[in-house]
Amino acid sequence: MTTHLYLVRHGETDWNAERRIQGSTDIPLNDTGRAQARAAAELLARRSFDAVVASPLSRAFETGSLIAERLGLPTPTAYPGLAERAYGDAEGLTDDEVLAQYPHDAIPGRESRSALLARVTETLGEIAVRFDGGVIVVATHGAVIRSVVNAAAPGTADRRHTPIRNGSIHSFRWDPDRFHAELVRFDDPVEELPAAPESAVFDDQNPLEQRN
């Protein structure tokens, strides 16, 4: 049976606000981020869900927990494969600092895009099998969502021009025969209402994700 997956980017952190690369570093939500998570939860509450799962990094896990609480569902199950892309030695740096230290974009310890997509696809497949035919919220990260979107619908989430906002929702169908997520809606407005009153700004995004 087809499993429906709603991938939600975590709310803002202080490092997001400071434009620092987070990656695998565990930075918690700030108050703005908690408000964004609650706003996403209100949108999702218009539909019925079977479970919430999340990345184990606290910014995503707390986002998932706030959503689960609003939906009346159990605390999310954490899946390590949903964690953000690792950026190695760039984590904690601003984009300007990355450019100064790594002008040729060779960053030690950075996870490749292909490795990221492979682990995320495997994890989403595991979730789809576990909740076969269900409707699941997946609280995760910007680079994770972008990798899934671009694999499902190439060109939809251009790294340089298409933001994936904190708290944004992106819906997919899981195709078990092709072991592949099919994009239903990028930046899903959930029942055709705006996901947020403010316009998306690219400054919300991880600057390193705009490159390689």
KETOR-178189 format. One record per atom (N, C-alpha, C): x negated, y, z; atom name; residue number from 1. Coordinates in nm, 3 decimals, padded with zeros to 5 digits. Layout:
# residues N
       X       Y       Z atom   n
       X       Y       Z   CA NUM
...
This chain:
# residues 212
       X       Y       Z atom   n
 -00.084 -00.120  00.000    N   1
  00.000  00.000  00.000   CA   1
 -00.088  00.126  00.000    C   1
 -00.030  00.234 -00.046    N   2
 -00.105  00.359 -00.053   CA   2
 -00.109  00.428  00.082    C   2
 -00.229  00.462  00.125    N   3
 -00.247  00.538  00.248   CA   3
 -00.269  00.685  00.210    C   3
 -00.203  00.775  00.281    N   4
 -00.220  00.918  00.257   CA   4
 -00.311  00.976  00.364    C   4
 -00.409  01.052  00.320    N   5
 -00.511  01.109  00.408   CA   5
 -00.508  01.262  00.397    C   5
 -00.497  01.327  00.510    N   6
 -00.501  01.474  00.515   CA   6
 -00.631  01.515  00.583    C   6
 -00.729  01.558  00.502    N   7
 -00.859  01.596  00.556   CA   7
 -00.855  01.742  00.599    C   7
 -00.891  01.767  00.726    N   8
 -00.886  01.901  00.785   CA   8
 -01.028  01.942  00.824    C   8
 -01.070  02.059  00.777    N   9
 -01.199  02.110  00.823   CA   9
 -01.184  02.165  00.964    C   9
 -01.282  02.135  01.048    N  10
 -01.280  02.183  01.186   CA  10
 -01.271  02.335  01.193    C  10
 -01.233  02.386  01.310    N  11
 -01.228  02.529  01.333   CA  11
 -01.367  02.590  01.347    C  11
 -01.369  02.719  01.360    N  12
 -01.495  02.795  01.365   CA  12
 -01.575  02.764  01.492    C  12
 -01.707  02.772  01.476    N  13
 -01.800  02.766  01.589   CA  13
 -01.881  02.896  01.591    C  13
 -01.957  02.916  01.697    N  14
 -02.044  03.034  01.702   CA  14
 -02.148  03.029  01.590    C  14
 -02.196  02.911  01.556    N  15
 -02.293  02.901  01.447   CA  15
 -02.230  02.934  01.313    C  15
 -02.104  02.896  01.293    N  16
 -02.033  02.939  01.172   CA  16
 -02.031  03.092  01.166    C  16
 -01.996  03.154  01.278    N  17
 -01.986  03.300  01.282   CA  17
 -02.120  03.366  01.256    C  17
 -02.229  03.301  01.299    N  18
 -02.363  03.355  01.281   CA  18
 -02.426  03.312  01.150    C  18
 -02.352  03.233  01.071    N  19
 -02.400  03.183  00.943   CA  19
 -02.523  03.094  00.958    C  19
 -02.520  03.009  01.061    N  20
 -02.628  02.913  01.082   CA  20
 -02.587  02.775  01.030    C  20
 -02.685  02.703  00.978    N  21
 -02.661  02.569  00.927   CA  21
 -02.639  02.475  01.045    C  21
 -02.528  02.403  01.047    N  22
 -02.497  02.313  01.159   CA  22
 -02.535  02.169  01.128    C  22
 -02.479  02.112  01.023    N  23
 -02.509  01.974  00.990   CA  23
 -02.476  01.880  01.103    C  23
 -02.573  01.797  01.140    N  24
 -02.551  01.698  01.244   CA  24
 -02.566  01.753  01.385    C  24
 -02.605  01.881  01.398    N  25
 -02.617  01.942  01.530   CA  25
 -02.477  01.961  01.589    C  25
 -02.461  01.925  01.715    N  26
 -02.327  01.923  01.776   CA  26
 -02.295  02.057  01.841    C  26
 -02.232  02.144  01.765    N  27
 -02.194  02.278  01.812   CA  27
 -02.044  02.280  01.836    C  27
 -01.998  02.323  01.954    N  28
 -01.855  02.320  01.985   CA  28
 -01.776  02.432  01.917    C  28
 -01.644  02.415  01.915    N  29
 -01.556  02.521  01.869   CA  29
 -01.568  02.644  01.959    C  29
 -01.547  02.761  01.900    N  30
 -01.526  02.880  01.982   CA  30
 -01.376  02.908  01.989    C  30
 -01.337  03.018  02.053    N  31
 -01.194  03.044  02.070   CA  31
 -01.123  03.064  01.937    C  31
 -01.190  03.128  01.843    N  32
 -01.131  03.144  01.710   CA  32
 -01.109  03.008  01.646    C  32
 -01.206  02.920  01.662    N  33
 -01.193  02.786  01.606   CA  33
 -01.079  02.707  01.667    C  33
 -01.057  02.723  01.796    N  34
 -00.943  02.654  01.860   CA  34
 -00.811  02.708  01.807    C  34
 -00.806  02.840  01.784    N  35
 -00.685  02.898  01.728   CA  35
 -00.661  02.847  01.586    C  35
 -00.768  02.832  01.508    N  36
 -00.754  02.778  01.373   CA  36
 -00.706  02.633  01.376    C  36
 -00.757  02.555  01.470    N  37
 -00.714  02.416  01.482   CA  37
 -00.566  02.408  01.519    C  37
 -00.524  02.496  01.609    N  38
 -00.382  02.497  01.648   CA  38
 -00.294  02.542  01.531    C  38
 -00.343  02.636  01.450    N  39
 -00.265  02.680  01.334   CA  39
 -00.250  02.566  01.234    C  39
 -00.357  02.490  01.213    N  40
 -00.348  02.373  01.125   CA  40
 -00.249  02.272  01.181    C  40
 -00.252  02.254  01.313    N  41
 -00.160  02.160  01.376   CA  41
 -00.015  02.200  01.354    C  41
  00.014  02.331  01.359    N  42
  00.150  02.378  01.337   CA  42
  00.196  02.348  01.194    C  42
  00.107  02.365  01.097    N  43
  00.141  02.330  00.960   CA  43
  00.167  02.180  00.946    C  43
  00.079  02.101  01.004    N  44
  00.092  01.956  00.992   CA  44
  00.216  01.904  01.064    C  44
  00.261  01.976  01.165    N  45
  00.378  01.932  01.242   CA  45
  00.505  01.931  01.159    C  45
  00.501  01.991  01.040    N  46
  00.617  01.987  00.950   CA  46
  00.635  01.850  00.885    C  46
  00.533  01.765  00.897    N  47
  00.540  01.632  00.839   CA  47
  00.517  01.528  00.947    C  47
  00.541  01.404  00.914    N  48
  00.526  01.294  01.009   CA  48
  00.395  01.221  00.981    C  48
  00.318  01.196  01.087    N  49
  00.189  01.128  01.075   CA  49
  00.183  01.008  01.168    C  49
  00.098  00.914  01.132    N  50
  00.084  00.792  01.209   CA  50
 -00.034  00.794  01.305    C  50
 -00.136  00.872  01.273    N  51
 -00.256  00.874  01.358   CA  51
 -00.344  00.991  01.318    C  51
 -00.436  01.026  01.409    N  52
 -00.541  01.123  01.382   CA  52
 -00.675  01.054  01.406    C  52
 -00.768  01.070  01.313    N  53
 -00.904  01.022  01.331   CA  53
 -00.997  01.142  01.314    C  53
 -01.123  01.128  01.358    N  54
 -01.211  01.244  01.356   CA  54
 -01.357  01.205  01.350    C  54
 -01.436  01.299  01.303    N  55
 -01.581  01.292  01.321   CA  55
 -01.612  01.296  01.470    C  55
 -01.720  01.229  01.513    N  56
 -01.756  01.234  01.654   CA  56
 -01.817  01.367  01.699    C  56
 -01.858  01.453  01.606    N  57
 -01.913  01.583  01.645   CA  57
 -01.804  01.666  01.711    C  57
 -01.837  01.733  01.820    N  58
 -01.735  01.790  01.907   CA  58
 -01.646  01.892  01.837    C  58
 -01.700  01.968  01.742    N  59
 -01.618  02.069  01.674   CA  59
 -01.504  02.004  01.594    C  59
 -01.531  01.888  01.536    N  60
 -01.426  01.817  01.461   CA  60
 -01.339  01.734  01.555    C  60
 -01.402  01.673  01.655    N  61
 -01.323  01.589  01.746   CA  61
 -01.223  01.673  01.825    C  61
 -01.266  01.793  01.870    N  62
 -01.172  01.880  01.941   CA  62
 -01.062  01.929  01.847    C  62
 -01.098  01.962  01.723    N  63
 -00.996  01.999  01.624   CA  63
 -00.894  01.887  01.610    C  63
 -00.942  01.763  01.595    N  64
 -00.851  01.650  01.584   CA  64
 -00.768  01.629  01.709    C  64
 -00.827  01.651  01.824    N  65
 -00.755  01.633  01.951   CA  65
 -00.643  01.734  01.966    C  65
 -00.670  01.861  01.928    N  66
 -00.566  01.964  01.935   CA  66
 -00.451  01.932  01.838    C  66
 -00.487  01.881  01.721    N  67
 -00.383  01.841  01.624   CA  67
 -00.303  01.723  01.677    C  67
 -00.373  01.623  01.730    N  68
 -00.304  01.504  01.782   CA  68
 -00.208  01.540  01.895    C  68
 -00.252  01.629  01.982    N  69
 -00.166  01.673  02.093   CA  69
 -00.038  01.737  02.039    C  69
 -00.052  01.824  01.940    N  70
  00.067  01.890  01.883   CA  70
  00.159  01.790  01.813    C  70
  00.101  01.688  01.751    N  71
  00.181  01.590  01.677   CA  71
  00.235  01.479  01.767    C  71
  00.198  01.481  01.895    N  72
  00.244  01.377  01.987   CA  72
  00.180  01.243  01.961    C  72
  00.055  01.245  01.914    N  73
 -00.017  01.122  01.880   CA  73
 -00.133  01.100  01.977    C  73
 -00.185  00.978  01.986    N  74
 -00.298  00.951  02.075   CA  74
 -00.424  01.028  02.037    C  74
 -00.514  01.038  02.132    N  75
 -00.645  01.100  02.108   CA  75
 -00.710  01.035  01.986    C  75
 -00.775  01.114  01.900    N  76
 -00.831  01.057  01.777   CA  76
 -00.934  00.947  01.803    C  76
 -00.940  00.853  01.711    N  77
 -01.050  00.757  01.705   CA  77
 -01.165  00.825  01.632    C  77
 -01.286  00.815  01.686    N  78
 -01.402  00.877  01.623   CA  78
 -01.469  00.779  01.526    C  78
 -01.500  00.827  01.407    N  79
 -01.570  00.748  01.305   CA  79
 -01.701  00.818  01.272    C  79
 -01.816  00.758  01.304    N  80
 -01.945  00.822  01.275   CA  80
 -01.962  00.859  01.128    C  80
 -01.902  00.781  01.038    N  81
 -01.915  00.809  00.896   CA  81
 -01.848  00.936  00.849    C  81
 -01.769  01.000  00.937    N  82
 -01.704  01.127  00.904   CA  82
 -01.787  01.248  00.949    C  82
 -01.903  01.225  01.009    N  83
 -01.986  01.336  01.056   CA  83
 -02.035  01.421  00.940    C  83
 -02.070  01.545  00.972    N  84
 -02.116  01.637  00.869   CA  84
 -02.246  01.588  00.807    C  84
 -02.270  01.634  00.684    N  85
 -02.396  01.607  00.616   CA  85
 -02.511  01.656  00.703    C  85
 -02.616  01.576  00.713    N  86
 -02.734  01.616  00.788   CA  86
 -02.821  01.706  00.701    C  86
 -02.866  01.816  00.759    N  87
 -02.948  01.911  00.685   CA  87
 -03.093  01.915  00.735    C  87
 -03.130  01.817  00.816    N  88
 -03.269  01.804  00.856   CA  88
 -03.324  01.929  00.923    C  88
 -03.442  01.972  00.877    N  89
 -03.511  02.084  00.941   CA  89
 -03.443  02.218  00.920    C  89
 -03.341  02.223  00.834    N  90
 -03.269  02.349  00.812   CA  90
 -03.166  02.378  00.919    C  90
 -03.132  02.280  00.999    N  91
 -03.026  02.300  01.099   CA  91
 -03.068  02.404  01.203    C  91
 -02.978  02.495  01.228    N  92
 -03.004  02.605  01.322   CA  92
 -03.054  02.731  01.254    C  92
 -03.089  02.722  01.126    N  93
 -03.141  02.838  01.053   CA  93
 -03.029  02.910  00.979    C  93
 -03.050  03.038  00.952    N  94
 -02.961  03.112  00.862   CA  94
 -03.005  03.086  00.718    C  94
 -02.924  03.128  00.624    N  95
 -02.959  03.108  00.483   CA  95
 -03.087  03.183  00.448    C  95
 -03.103  03.304  00.498    N  96
 -03.225  03.380  00.469   CA  96
 -03.348  03.308  00.524    C  96
 -03.334  03.250  00.643    N  97
 -03.446  03.176  00.702   CA  97
 -03.478  03.051  00.622    C  97
 -03.375  02.985  00.572    N  98
 -03.398  02.867  00.488   CA  98
 -03.472  02.907  00.361    C  98
 -03.428  03.014  00.297    N  99
 -03.493  03.060  00.174   CA  99
 -03.639  03.096  00.197    C  99
 -03.667  03.157  00.313    N 100
 -03.804  03.197  00.344   CA 100
 -03.893  03.076  00.372    C 100
 -03.839  02.978  00.444    N 101
 -03.921  02.863  00.483   CA 101
 -03.927  02.755  00.376    C 101
 -03.820  02.746  00.294    N 102
 -03.814  02.639  00.193   CA 102
 -03.774  02.701  00.059    C 102
 -03.861  02.783  00.000    N 103
 -03.824  02.854 -00.123   CA 103
 -03.794  02.762 -00.241    C 103
 -03.846  02.640 -00.237    N 104
 -03.822  02.546 -00.346   CA 104
 -03.712  02.445 -00.311    C 104
 -03.643  02.470 -00.201    N 105
 -03.526  02.391 -00.163   CA 105
 -03.560  02.246 -00.127    C 105
 -03.684  02.220 -00.092    N 106
 -03.724  02.085 -00.049   CA 106
 -03.721  02.083  00.104    C 106
 -03.610  02.040  00.161    N 107
 -03.590  02.048  00.305   CA 107
 -03.607  01.910  00.367    C 107
 -03.706  01.893  00.454    N 108
 -03.729  01.762  00.515   CA 108
 -03.608  01.714  00.594    C 108
 -03.572  01.590  00.573    N 109
 -03.466  01.528  00.651   CA 109
 -03.325  01.554  00.603    C 109
 -03.310  01.628  00.493    N 110
 -03.174  01.657  00.444   CA 110
 -03.114  01.533  00.377    C 110
 -02.992  01.502  00.413    N 111
 -02.920  01.390  00.354   CA 111
 -02.881  01.424  00.210    C 111
 -02.897  01.330  00.120    N 112
 -02.860  01.355 -00.019   CA 112
 -02.709  01.356 -00.035    C 112
 -02.662  01.423 -00.140    N 113
 -02.518  01.425 -00.168   CA 113
 -02.466  01.285 -00.197    C 113
 -02.545  01.204 -00.266    N 114
 -02.500  01.069 -00.298   CA 114
 -02.488  00.983 -00.173    C 114
 -02.580  00.998 -00.079    N 115
 -02.572  00.922  00.047   CA 115
 -02.452  00.967  00.128    C 115
 -02.427  01.099  00.130    N 116
 -02.310  01.151  00.201   CA 116
 -02.182  01.092  00.144    C 116
 -02.168  01.099  00.013    N 117
 -02.045  01.048 -00.050   CA 117
 -02.028  00.899 -00.025    C 117
 -02.137  00.823 -00.030    N 118
 -02.128  00.678 -00.009   CA 118
 -02.076  00.645  00.130    C 118
 -02.130  00.712  00.232    N 119
 -02.086  00.678  00.369   CA 119
 -01.945  00.726  00.397    C 119
 -01.910  00.844  00.340    N 120
 -01.776  00.896  00.362   CA 120
 -01.673  00.809  00.291    C 120
 -01.702  00.767  00.169    N 121
 -01.610  00.680  00.095   CA 121
 -01.589  00.549  00.168    C 121
 -01.697  00.490  00.216    N 122
 -01.685  00.366  00.291   CA 122
 -01.599  00.384  00.415    C 122
 -01.617  00.496  00.484    N 123
 -01.540  00.523  00.606   CA 123
 -01.393  00.547  00.576    C 123
 -01.364  00.624  00.473    N 124
 -01.224  00.647  00.437   CA 124
 -01.157  00.517  00.394    C 124
 -01.232  00.431  00.326    N 125
 -01.177  00.300  00.291   CA 125
 -01.144  00.218  00.414    C 125
 -01.232  00.223  00.514    N 126
 -01.207  00.152  00.639   CA 126
 -01.082  00.206  00.708    C 126
 -01.067  00.339  00.709    N 127
 -00.949  00.401  00.770   CA 127
 -00.822  00.361  00.693    C 127
 -00.831  00.362  00.561    N 128
 -00.715  00.328  00.478   CA 128
 -00.671  00.183  00.502    C 128
 -00.766  00.094  00.520    N 129
 -00.731 -00.046  00.548   CA 129
 -00.670 -00.058  00.686    C 129
 -00.729  00.008  00.782    N 130
 -00.677 -00.001  00.919   CA 130
 -00.534  00.051  00.928    C 130
 -00.507  00.162  00.858    N 131
 -00.374  00.225  00.864   CA 131
 -00.302  00.206  00.731    C 131
 -00.305  00.087  00.678    N 132
 -00.252  00.059  00.545   CA 132
 -00.108  00.112  00.529    C 132
 -00.090  00.198  00.431    N 133
  00.042  00.254  00.405   CA 133
  00.079  00.370  00.495    C 133
 -00.011  00.412  00.583    N 134
  00.019  00.519  00.678   CA 134
 -00.014  00.657  00.624    C 134
  00.013  00.756  00.707    N 135
 -00.019  00.895  00.678   CA 135
 -00.108  00.944  00.791    C 135
 -00.232  00.978  00.759    N 136
 -00.336  00.997  00.860   CA 136
 -00.400  01.134  00.847    C 136
 -00.420  01.201  00.960    N 137
 -00.498  01.324  00.965   CA 137
 -00.644  01.287  00.992    C 137
 -00.734  01.345  00.914    N 138
 -00.878  01.319  00.927   CA 138
 -00.947  01.452  00.957    C 138
 -00.991  01.472  01.080    N 139
 -01.060  01.595  01.119   CA 139
 -01.209  01.580  01.092    C 139
 -01.261  01.661  01.002    N 140
 -01.399  01.640  00.959   CA 140
 -01.463  01.774  00.924    C 140
 -01.549  01.778  00.822    N 141
 -01.639  01.890  00.798   CA 141
 -01.635  01.936  00.652    C 141
 -01.686  02.056  00.629    N 142
 -01.680  02.115  00.496   CA 142
 -01.750  02.037  00.388    C 142
 -01.874  01.996  00.412    N 143
 -01.947  01.922  00.308   CA 143
 -01.885  01.786  00.285    C 143
 -01.830  01.725  00.389    N 144
 -01.761  01.597  00.373   CA 144
 -01.641  01.615  00.281    C 144
 -01.559  01.715  00.309    N 145
 -01.440  01.738  00.228   CA 145
 -01.478  01.771  00.084    C 145
 -01.578  01.855  00.067    N 146
 -01.620  01.893 -00.069   CA 146
 -01.666  01.770 -00.148    C 146
 -01.737  01.680 -00.082    N 147
 -01.786  01.561 -00.153   CA 147
 -01.670  01.474 -00.200    C 147
 -01.567  01.461 -00.116    N 148
 -01.452  01.379 -00.152   CA 148
 -01.370  01.445 -00.262    C 148
 -01.350  01.577 -00.248    N 149
 -01.274  01.651 -00.350   CA 149
 -01.342  01.640 -00.486    C 149
 -01.472  01.664 -00.491    N 150
 -01.542  01.666 -00.619   CA 150
 -01.556  01.527 -00.680    C 150
 -01.557  01.423 -00.597    N 151
 -01.557  01.287 -00.651   CA 151
 -01.420  01.253 -00.709    C 151
 -01.315  01.302 -00.645    N 152
 -01.179  01.273 -00.690   CA 152
 -01.138  01.358 -00.810    C 152
 -01.179  01.484 -00.809    N 153
 -01.139  01.578 -00.915   CA 153
 -01.256  01.671 -00.944    C 153
 -01.351  01.624 -01.024    N 154
 -01.474  01.702 -01.050   CA 154
 -01.444  01.845 -01.093    C 154
 -01.517  01.937 -01.032    N 155
 -01.503  02.078 -01.066   CA 155
 -01.401  02.153 -00.983    C 155
 -01.321  02.082 -00.904    N 156
 -01.217  02.149 -00.825   CA 156
 -01.277  02.237 -00.717    C 156
 -01.381  02.188 -00.652    N 157
 -01.440  02.260 -00.539   CA 157
 -01.583  02.303 -00.573    C 157
 -01.594  02.397 -00.664    N 158
 -01.724  02.450 -00.704   CA 158
 -01.798  02.505 -00.582    C 158
 -01.922  02.462 -00.565    N 159
 -01.996  02.498 -00.444   CA 159
 -02.019  02.648 -00.430    C 159
 -02.030  02.719 -00.541    N 160
 -02.064  02.861 -00.534   CA 160
 -01.942  02.952 -00.525    C 160
 -01.826  02.903 -00.568    N 161
 -01.712  02.993 -00.580   CA 161
 -01.587  02.949 -00.506    C 161
 -01.584  02.827 -00.455    N 162
 -01.461  02.776 -00.395   CA 162
 -01.483  02.747 -00.247    C 162
 -01.430  02.829 -00.158    N 163
 -01.450  02.806 -00.015   CA 163
 -01.365  02.692  00.037    C 163
 -01.416  02.626  00.140    N 164
 -01.336  02.532  00.218   CA 164
 -01.328  02.592  00.357    C 164
 -01.215  02.655  00.386    N 165
 -01.202  02.735  00.506   CA 165
 -01.198  02.651  00.633    C 165
 -01.242  02.708  00.742    N 166
 -01.221  02.645  00.872   CA 166
 -01.071  02.628  00.894    C 166
 -01.030  02.507  00.929    N 167
 -00.889  02.479  00.955   CA 167
 -00.808  02.447  00.831    C 167
 -00.871  02.446  00.712    N 168
 -00.795  02.416  00.590   CA 168
 -00.764  02.268  00.578    C 168
 -00.658  02.237  00.503    N 169
 -00.604  02.102  00.490   CA 169
 -00.609  02.060  00.344    C 169
 -00.653  01.937  00.318    N 170
 -00.668  01.887  00.181   CA 170
 -00.613  01.744  00.177    C 170
 -00.516  01.719  00.089    N 171
 -00.444  01.592  00.092   CA 171
 -00.488  01.498 -00.021    C 171
 -00.490  01.369  00.011    N 172
 -00.536  01.265 -00.081   CA 172
 -00.448  01.141 -00.069    C 172
 -00.446  01.063 -00.176    N 173
 -00.396  00.926 -00.173   CA 173
 -00.516  00.834 -00.186    C 173
 -00.516  00.726 -00.110    N 174
 -00.625  00.628 -00.122   CA 174
 -00.582  00.518 -00.218    C 174
 -00.662  00.498 -00.322    N 175
 -00.637  00.392 -00.420   CA 175
 -00.721  00.270 -00.380    C 175
 -00.658  00.166 -00.323    N 176
 -00.736  00.052 -00.275   CA 176
 -00.799 -00.029 -00.387    C 176
 -00.739 -00.028 -00.505    N 177
 -00.793 -00.106 -00.616   CA 177
 -00.924 -00.048 -00.668    C 177
 -00.931  00.085 -00.672    N 178
 -01.053  00.150 -00.720   CA 178
 -01.145  00.193 -00.606    C 178
 -01.101  00.171 -00.481    N 179
 -01.177  00.214 -00.363   CA 179
 -01.214  00.361 -00.380    C 179
 -01.110  00.444 -00.391    N 180
 -01.130  00.582 -00.434   CA 180
 -01.017  00.669 -00.380    C 180
 -01.053  00.791 -00.338    N 181
 -00.952  00.887 -00.293   CA 181
 -00.906  00.971 -00.411    C 181
 -00.776  00.981 -00.430    N 182
 -00.719  01.063 -00.536   CA 182
 -00.667  01.193 -00.475    C 182
 -00.712  01.305 -00.529    N 183
 -00.671  01.435 -00.475   CA 183
 -00.524  01.460 -00.504    C 183
 -00.449  01.495 -00.400    N 184
 -00.310  01.538 -00.416   CA 184
 -00.304  01.690 -00.422    C 184
 -00.367  01.755 -00.324    N 185
 -00.362  01.901 -00.319   CA 185
 -00.486  01.956 -00.248    C 185
 -00.560  02.041 -00.317    N 186
 -00.671  02.112 -00.254   CA 186
 -00.613  02.231 -00.178    C 186
 -00.657  02.250 -00.055    N 187
 -00.604  02.357  00.030   CA 187
 -00.452  02.347  00.036    C 187
 -00.406  02.231  00.078    N 188
 -00.263  02.198  00.081   CA 188
 -00.188  02.298  00.168    C 188
 -00.087  02.367  00.112    N 189
 -00.014  02.466  00.192   CA 189
  00.088  02.403  00.285    C 189
  00.109  02.273  00.275    N 190
  00.204  02.199  00.358   CA 190
  00.342  02.263  00.349    C 190
  00.426  02.201  00.273    N 191
  00.563  02.250  00.248   CA 191
  00.565  02.389  00.183    C 191
  00.460  02.417  00.102    N 192
  00.456  02.536  00.018   CA 192
  00.450  02.668  00.095    C 192
  00.409  02.664  00.222    N 193
  00.389  02.789  00.296   CA 193
  00.238  02.812  00.311    C 193
  00.195  02.937  00.322    N 194
  00.051  02.964  00.329   CA 194
 -00.014  02.895  00.448    C 194
 -00.135  02.846  00.426    N 195
 -00.209  02.781  00.533   CA 195
 -00.261  02.883  00.634    C 195
 -00.278  03.006  00.591    N 196
 -00.324  03.111  00.682   CA 196
 -00.288  03.246  00.621    C 196
 -00.258  03.345  00.703    N 197
 -00.218  03.474  00.648   CA 197
 -00.331  03.549  00.581    C 197
 -00.456  03.524  00.625    N 198
 -00.567  03.597  00.567   CA 198
 -00.618  03.525  00.443    C 198
 -00.681  03.601  00.353    N 199
 -00.739  03.539  00.234   CA 199
 -00.867  03.468  00.273    C 199
 -00.900  03.362  00.195    N 200
 -01.022  03.288  00.221   CA 200
 -01.143  03.372  00.179    C 200
 -01.244  03.366  00.258    N 201
 -01.368  03.435  00.223   CA 201
 -01.481  03.335  00.222    C 201
 -01.570  03.349  00.124    N 202
 -01.675  03.250  00.109   CA 202
 -01.776  03.257  00.223    C 202
 -01.782  03.368  00.294    N 203
 -01.874  03.379  00.406   CA 203
 -01.845  03.277  00.515    C 203
 -01.725  03.217  00.513    N 204
 -01.693  03.115  00.612   CA 204
 -01.772  02.987  00.588    C 204
 -01.830  02.971  00.470    N 205
 -01.887  02.843  00.433   CA 205
 -02.035  02.833  00.471    C 205
 -02.079  02.709  00.478    N 206
 -02.220  02.680  00.499   CA 206
 -02.299  02.729  00.378    C 206
 -02.388  02.826  00.394    N 207
 -02.456  02.880  00.277   CA 207
 -02.544  02.777  00.205    C 207
 -02.601  02.684  00.279    N 208
 -02.686  02.585  00.216   CA 208
 -02.606  02.491  00.127    C 208
 -02.480  02.472  00.159    N 209
 -02.395  02.384  00.079   CA 209
 -02.369  02.444 -00.059    C 209
 -02.392  02.573 -00.076    N 210
 -02.374  02.636 -00.207   CA 210
 -02.486  02.597 -00.302    C 210
 -02.595  02.541 -00.249    N 211
 -02.708  02.504 -00.335   CA 211
 -02.710  02.352 -00.347    C 211
 -02.808  02.288 -00.292    N 212
 -02.821  02.142 -00.300   CA 212
 -02.803  02.075 -00.166    C 212
